Amino acid sequence: MNCDKINFQIIEKKRDEEQKSYHDRAYAIFKNSLMNSDIKFKNIPVKVRELPFEDNKVQGFFHVISELDKKLKIRLYKDERVKYIPYISKMITEYDKCSTCYSNCSKIKVWTAPYNGKIERTKFYFEEDNYIVILEKRPNYYQLVSAYVVDREDRKLDILKEYNKYK
């Protein structure tokens, strides 16, 4: 990571740390930075999907730490997604610092594109770390849809193609 304007940090799994402990620690960061804060995008509140609860955690958390397997129709946990949870709120609230950044980083790309023809989704993509955050516009707020590491080259190309179309 090469950004001199935004203090990005990741959550590392501690040596010999149990998975549940790691998730609980990550969830505390998720909750504090996204649910217990006054996070806004364009002066409109950002919220996370709360129901259904699972293991005393909101559903939005599971969308961030897992990926839908379309064939099996289940969500599969992805360890790589957990460590980037602190990026989510930083990208939403501090993306505009990129306009004053002179470093050689790729900067956070932000655009809004239609989804299913009627819903608007705003996306924040930090190409340097291949991380994307997706918000969906609702009547009085933005909902966090997901956030994840873009781990396939074809997905990255699709994201950049969409960005160039709607920027």
C-alpha positions in Angstrom: 0.0 0.0 0.0 1.5 3.3 -1.1 -1.1 6.0 0.0 0.3 9.0 1.8 -3.1 10.6 2.5 -5.1 7.8 4.0 -3.9 5.7 6.9 -4.9 2.3 5.8 -4.4 -0.6 8.2 -5.2 -4.3 8.0 -6.2 -6.7 10.7 -3.7 -9.5 11.0 -4.6 -12.8 12.5 -2.4 -13.3 15.5 -0.2 -16.3 15.8 -2.2 -19.3 17.3 -5.3 -17.1 17.4 -8.6 -19.1 17.2 -10.8 -18.2 14.1 -13.7 -17.2 16.4 -11.4 -14.8 18.3 -10.1 -13.3 15.0 -13.7 -12.8 13.8 -14.8 -11.3 17.1 -11.9 -8.8 16.9 -12.7 -8.0 13.3 -16.4 -7.6 14.1 -15.6 -5.1 16.9 -13.7 -3.0 14.3 -16.5 -3.4 11.7 -19.1 -2.4 14.4 -17.2 0.6 15.7 -16.2 2.0 12.2 -19.5 1.3 10.4 -22.4 0.9 12.9 -21.4 2.9 16.0 -20.0 5.9 14.1 -21.7 8.6 12.2 -20.4 7.4 8.8 -21.8 9.3 5.8 -21.3 9.5 2.1 -22.4 12.8 0.5 -23.9 13.8 3.9 -26.2 10.7 3.8 -25.9 8.0 6.4 -24.3 4.7 5.5 -25.9 1.6 7.1 -25.2 -2.1 7.1 -27.7 -4.9 6.7 -28.5 -6.1 10.2 -30.8 -9.1 9.8 -30.6 -12.0 10.1 -28.2 -12.1 13.1 -25.8 -15.0 13.1 -23.4 -15.7 15.9 -24.4 -12.4 17.4 -23.2 -10.5 14.4 -25.1 -8.6 11.7 -25.6 -9.9 8.2 -23.6 -7.1 6.6 -20.5 -8.5 8.3 -20.9 -11.9 6.7 -21.2 -10.2 3.3 -17.8 -8.7 3.9 -16.0 -11.8 5.1 -17.5 -14.3 2.7 -18.3 -14.8 -1.0 -21.4 -16.4 -2.5 -20.7 -19.7 -4.3 -23.4 -19.5 -7.0 -23.3 -23.2 -7.8 -23.6 -24.3 -4.1 -25.8 -21.3 -3.2 -24.0 -20.8 0.0 -21.5 -18.2 1.3 -18.0 -19.3 1.7 -15.6 -17.7 4.2 -12.6 -15.9 2.8 -9.8 -15.2 5.2 -8.3 -12.5 2.9 -11.5 -10.5 3.2 -11.4 -10.2 7.0 -8.1 -8.3 7.2 -9.3 -5.4 5.0 -12.4 -4.5 7.1 -10.7 -1.2 8.3 -10.5 -0.1 4.7 -14.3 0.1 4.3 -15.0 3.2 6.4 -11.7 4.9 5.3 -12.6 4.5 1.6 -16.1 5.9 2.1 -15.1 8.8 4.2 -11.6 9.7 3.0 -11.7 9.0 -0.8 -11.7 12.7 -1.5 -8.2 13.0 -0.1 -7.0 11.3 -3.3 -7.6 14.5 -5.2 -4.8 16.2 -3.3 -2.5 13.2 -3.3 0.7 13.4 -5.3 2.1 9.9 -4.5 2.4 7.3 -7.2 -0.6 5.3 -5.8 -3.6 4.4 -8.0 -6.0 6.5 -5.9 -9.5 5.5 -4.9 -11.7 5.4 -8.0 -15.4 6.3 -7.3 -18.3 6.0 -9.6 -22.1 5.3 -9.6 -23.6 2.8 -11.9 -27.1 1.2 -12.4 -27.7 -2.2 -10.9 -30.5 -4.3 -12.3 -31.7 -1.3 -14.3 -33.3 0.6 -11.4 -31.0 0.7 -8.4 -27.9 2.9 -8.1 -24.7 1.5 -6.7 -21.7 3.6 -5.8 -18.4 1.8 -5.9 -15.0 2.7 -4.4 -12.1 0.8 -5.9 -8.5 1.1 -4.7 -6.6 -0.6 -7.5 -3.3 -0.6 -5.6 -4.7 -3.2 -3.1 -7.4 -4.5 -5.4 -10.1 -3.7 -2.9 -13.7 -2.6 -3.6 -16.5 -1.2 -1.5 -20.1 -1.2 -2.8 -22.9 1.0 -1.5 -26.5 0.9 -2.7 -28.6 4.0 -2.7 -31.8 3.7 -0.6 -34.4 6.5 -0.1 -32.8 8.0 3.1 -29.4 6.2 3.3 -26.8 4.2 1.6 -26.5 0.5 2.4 -23.2 -1.3 2.4 -23.7 -4.2 0.0 -20.3 -5.7 0.2 -16.6 -5.0 0.2 -13.9 -7.4 -0.9 -10.5 -8.1 -2.3 -10.7 -8.4 -6.1 -8.8 -11.7 -6.5 -9.4 -12.5 -10.1 -8.0 -10.7 -13.1 -11.3 -10.9 -15.1 -13.2 -9.2 -12.2 -10.6 -6.5 -12.0 -10.9 -5.9 -15.8 -14.7 -5.7 -15.5 -14.5 -3.2 -12.6 -12.1 -1.0 -14.5 -14.3 -1.2 -17.6 -17.3 -0.2 -15.6 -15.4 2.6 -13.9 -14.3 4.0 -17.3 -17.9 3.9 -18.5 -19.4 5.7 -15.6 -16.7 7.9 -14.1 
